[in-house]
Amino acid sequence: MDDREDGPVSGAIVKIKGLTKRFGAVTAVDNVDLEVAPGELFALLGGSGCGKTTLLRLLAGFETPDAGRIFIDGQDMTGVPPHLRPVNMMFQSYALFPHMNVAENVGYGLRREGVAKAETTTRVADVLEQVRLADYAQRRPAQLSGGQRQRVALARALVKRPKILLLDEPLAALDRKLREGTRFELVRLQEQLGLTFVMVTHDQEEAMSMATRLAVMNAGRIAQVGTPHEVYERPTSRFVADFIGVANILKIEGGWLALRPEKIALSAERPGLANVVAGKIVDIAYEGDRSLYRIATDGAVMIVSTAPNLSHRRGDSVWLGWAADAGHPLDA
Amino acid sequence: MRFVIALPFLWLGIFFLLPFALVLAIALGTNAPDSVPPVELGIGLKSFTLLFTDDLYLAAWLTSLRIAATSTLVTLLFGYLMAYAIARAAPERRPLLLMLVVLPFWTSFLIRVYAWMGLLDENGLLNQFLRWSGIATDPGTILGTEWAVHLGIVYAYLPFMVLPLYAVLEKLDMSLLEAAADLGARPFAAFLTITLPLSLPGIVAGCLLVFIPAVGEFVIPDLLGGTDTLMIGKVLWDEFFTNADWPLASAVAICLLVLLAGPIALFQHQQARSLERRT
């Protein structure tokens, strides 16, 4: 198990200290401290309006913080405009230039840097090869599919060899099938290039499957930082337990207990486990690879997940049981 | 249904093609000062050959094109700044600012040009102010010069430039400019490489909307310009009313139309293309 704590990361490439951003009466980012290590694929995860996109825009320099500082590779970014920051962003809308073809879009950043023509041509060709778009160099964005546009946006940011690549909901505009393939491709590219990715997403499955570490955000604050495994297995708050995956949150003495549906055993006979509750099946959702049950117990409706099992019926009286260490106590 | 489609053609036939045929017929006729109307119909190219041989007409053409071109450029410069400022203003302020651009249309065009006469006259408000403030004790008179004509055209046609430019600038996706900045473009470079090329349809539309009527402009050069500002619209008027030479005036009108057919076709083509791109 990964036992890395959420304390300071040695040799962080991104250091955020006390960062605050207000829009009128709304505090979008509220006194955030965060560190990202080089080579990480770091995810900012949260629902809409949690401040994750604002945090990303603060990193890119599109927003000016009201308080706090951002250091990138040890350099204070206060007052540094976007065009001078060593980061590049992949926009959620991709923001491809409609009047330029793919090669011109990708080469745009190199031309602004004053990179020689010959080198620009090679670097553009190389990166287009990397994202498998070599044959599309002369196409206009309007002539590309959604997945191809996404890869142009990625190539345009990657070709600049940024210290950090910022990705704003990189997969949100793709359809489900394409999204899953692209997930692996992004991770492969990130590992291959050894770059640091900071990604914003509202999709916890995406964050869990891609990120080396993630920060769960809520109302402008960071609720928890850790590896996907830590955040899932040891959530520190009810919010995180509820937001990441499905959790049964039980009132126990001195606080709360988060209990994942797959940690609960379901049986017709009373099981010999530390904790046992009787209940009645309210609903069964067969999902192919598993079955989800909603079970009414004395206290509350609990959610239990098992291997696909067709022997239980709605209305059956069943027993729920879980081991003494199955749940994770929460402070708040 | 068929009637609805036929209606514009009918309209065009009655109010454009028929008058045009009449004008063409008059242009091919000869001047007959003693008859009413003062034309003898026939097929002759005398009026047209006169147009191409007398230096006066060529000079008037060139002056018209030059004045229209320079004032279109000046209008573009001011119009772009205004449209850009309005498009970047807070959304709730934009309708007010746009209304201010259109507001002068509430007063008759002719009256507004007369008002400029009052401003630019030798003893007009401008010179009174210059003398009063001591900036110039003996200021020259702008009225009756080509400067006044330029000023009048820029003033009168500015809204026609601002509106199409505003339409494209307002639609411009701001994330494109953020992407440009993110990729290392300074604000001015982002303007030159993103904003300007993407607003080209508005620039073309605005310039043609100003240039086309400015070439044939009559009221502004007549009221604000001097006798030496020879624009083709004024020549036409003089031939018709002062010299009562209908065939020659008609020939001038036809040449004006042919000359402007190019820019008008360009405008139509560009409008059709931007319509296509939207669908």
Boltz contact constraints between the chains, C-beta under 6 A:
constraints:
  - contact:
      token1: [A, 60]
      token2: [B, 182]
      max_distance: 6.0
  - contact:
      token1: [A, 62]
      token2: [B, 178]
      max_distance: 6.0
  - contact:
      token1: [A, 82]
      token2: [B, 181]
      max_distance: 6.0
  - contact:
      token1: [A, 82]
      token2: [B, 182]
      max_distance: 6.0
  - contact:
      token1: [A, 83]
      token2: [B, 181]
      max_distance: 6.0
  - contact:
      token1: [A, 83]
      token2: [B, 184]
      max_distance: 6.0
  - contact:
      token1: [A, 83]
      token2: [B, 185]
      max_distance: 6.0
  - contact:
      token1: [A, 83]
      token2: [B, 186]
      max_distance: 6.0
  - contact:
      token1: [A, 88]
      token2: [B, 182]
      max_distance: 6.0
  - contact:
      token1: [A, 89]
      token2: [B, 182]
      max_distance: 6.0
  - contact:
      token1: [A, 91]
      token2: [B, 175]
      max_distance: 6.0
  - contact:
      token1: [A, 91]
      token2: [B, 179]
      max_distance: 6.0
  - contact:
      token1: [A, 93]
      token2: [B, 175]
      max_distance: 6.0
  - contact:
      token1: [A, 95]
      token2: [B, 175]
      max_distance: 6.0
  - contact:
      token1: [A, 95]
      token2: [B, 176]
      max_distance: 6.0
  - contact:
      token1: [A, 95]
      token2: [B, 179]
      max_distance: 6.0
  - contact:
      token1: [A, 99]
      token2: [B, 197]
      max_distance: 6.0
  - contact:
      token1: [A, 108]
      token2: [B, 183]
      max_distance: 6.0
  - contact:
      token1: [A, 109]
      token2: [B, 183]
      max_distance: 6.0
  - contact:
      token1: [A, 109]
      token2: [B, 184]
      max_distance: 6.0
  - contact:
      token1: [A, 112]
      token2: [B, 183]
      max_distance: 6.0
  - contact:
      token1: [A, 112]
      token2: [B, 184]
      max_distance: 6.0
  - contact:
      token1: [A, 112]
      token2: [B, 185]
      max_distance: 6.0
  - contact:
      token1: [A, 113]
      token2: [B, 184]
      max_distance: 6.0
